[in-house]
Every structure is written in C-alpha cells, then in structure tokens.
C-alpha cells in the first residue's frame, strides 16, 4: 500500500464520522455548548442539527451515503455517513 492510498483510506474513514465529531466538539466546549443551547431554544433541536449537518456537507464537499444510529455525541441520535463527492 502506498502512503497516498493509506491517506485516502484514513480520510474516507474520518469523513464517515465527521458530523459526530463536530457535535462532540460542540458538546465538549463550554462556550460553544452555551451558544448551541441558545440556538436550540430559539429555533428547535431538529432545525439546528439539520443546518449544522448541511453546513458540514457543504463546507467539506461531502455527500451522504448512509446513516449511523450510534453516535458518540449526546446532542444527536443519528448522523449521516459522508463521503467525497464523485
């Protein structure tokens, strides 16, 4: 296996769970968590989480190809598995 192939494999695996990682980051940062809770109160949980997920897909140019029902983050119950756009 070449280094480039290995890197592509690692990136693909990371992309699959990037949404969960974002929500874990929010959950573990006191200031971000306060802002997140304020947004959830102002809008609603589903709206906030969907817009965050869409923003991640757009920012990193990823698309959904499945779903994971066992996130590590307590802020979500499921998340889309993502991959690079073809």
CORJO-V996943 format. One record per backbone hydrogen bond with DSSP energy under -0.5 kcal/mol. NH is the residue of the N-H (numbers start at 1). CO is the residue of the C=O. If there is no record, write none. Layout:
# CORJO-V996943
NH_CO ; NH_CO
This chain:
# CORJO-V996943
6_2 ; 7_3 ; 8_4 ; 9_5 ; 10_6 ; 11_7 ; 12_8 ; 13_9 ; 14_10 ; 15_11 ; 16_12 ; 17_13 ; 17_14 ; 18_15 ; 21_17 ; 22_18 ; 23_19 ; 24_20 ; 25_21 ; 26_22 ; 27_23 ; 28_24 ; 29_26 ; 30_28 ; 33_29 ; 34_30 ; 35_31 ; 36_32 ; 37_33 ; 38_34 ; 39_35 ; 40_36 ; 41_37 ; 42_38 ; 43_39 ; 48_44 ; 49_45 ; 50_46 ; 51_47 ; 52_48 ; 53_49 ; 54_50 ; 55_51 ; 56_52 ; 57_53 ; 58_54 ; 59_55 ; 60_56 ; 61_57 ; 61_58 ; 62_57 ; 63_83 ; 65_81 ; 66_81 ; 68_79 ; 76_73 ; 79_68 ; 81_66 ; 82_15 ; 83_63 ; 85_61
